[in-house]
Amino acid sequence: MSRLVVVSNRVAPIQEGKTTSGGLAVAVQEALSEIGGVWFGWSGEIYTSGSGRVTTETKGKITYATMPLARRDYDAFYKGYANATLWPLFHYRMEFVEYHRSYVVGYRRVNEEFAGRLSTMLESDDLIWVHDYHLIPLGRDLRMMGHRNRIGFFLHIPFPPPDLLTSCSDHAYLVQSLCAYDVVGFQTENDVQNFLAYIRTVAGGTVGRNGRFEAYGEKSRAAAFPIGIYPDQLAAQAADSVRTRQTRRLVESLAGKDLIVGVDRLDYSKGLDRRFDAYETLLETAPSLRGHVTYMQIAPPSRSDVQSYRAIRETLEGKAGHINGRFAEFDWMPLRYLNKSFQREQLTGFFRTARVGFVTPLRDGMNLVAKEYVASQNPEDPGVLVLSQFAGAAAELDGAVTVNPYDTEYVADGLQRALAMSVEERRARWASMMSVLRANDLGAWRRSFLRSLRGR
């Protein structure tokens, strides 16, 4: 069997014996452990002088190959084009898009350098799997270097419709780069349709059956491969986690109050400011809930060196203070806002304790937190997931209370409905979602994409 070569912005070896619920790192580790091959990407290190070199380390069947980034490349490629241009653009947040030619030059330069360093390591029959928006041009760069391997790409974030994408001056370059792959994978059918709409209406290409398309002299296929988790493993972890000291402390502090929990990276795509507004509306319109419900929002820092992210943090701190100042009593704090990280083992215990999982991003590729919340529940007394209709997970989790995150009153109504839901309805909704999670777990995602990439 040919080797698998995985390329991602960051390489994240998992320590032996360490458990985790899902995500790219687990899927890559499993695939490479089974097939054998190389995981190539940025080491996370930045250098300011000299030149970086590729460092390799082999463990079992897997060779980890990493390289550092020069400071100018980190600033232009990672902070610049990837996270200040593509991230807001692909999340439909045009007001945050920063476009500078130096960013574009850096993005292309790093992708070309990645391709050049990887090129010397490739064998003719390697199967190559490239991940995410940082590395869109990589497949095209490898083609220009003469490689004819089967190369696939998977986008972990949303793909915008043509009228938004064309607001980026490099839209044609990005889509031409995607056309160089044999398979282009997305999280949802909506993302696939957005991409194919561009192929038809902007690129002037043709679209056939099963996502097959021709454009820019290339033939390829676009398809949805929604990423999953391992729900039963997570359920077992959650059952153990409720007995930990941290979860017991949380339960004691609630003193019988219902818990609403949200766990999100501090990012404008998560809509946390609107989420706080919806909770305030809930307390305004349902005064009987005051003193009987607590909302805990965990929001680890994200890209703290970017001004827009510092502004989000300041906004949320102000709103949290306002809500608590308005509604708190001497024995009740309505909102707990924690700007810090927790281990996954702790989070699963928190999820299992919570009556409501509050997941309302303004736009999200998938959102695995929603799936993790569902999997963490007690089957006899499960909580309710309140989920944004704009999260990719909404296409699969039909048992969630789906809301429009832009409508704070609608979200508040969804919270109230979730808090009042009978145990019979909660069990039925949970069972429906859990069956989907089991059928479309992380292993199924990996196998489905690689099967498509092999042309089967």
Order of alpha helices (4+ residues) and beta strands (2+ residues): beta-alpha-beta-beta-beta-alpha-alpha-beta-alpha-beta-alpha-alpha-beta-alpha-beta-beta-beta-alpha-alpha-beta-alpha-beta-alpha-beta-alpha-beta-alpha-beta-beta-alpha-alpha-alpha
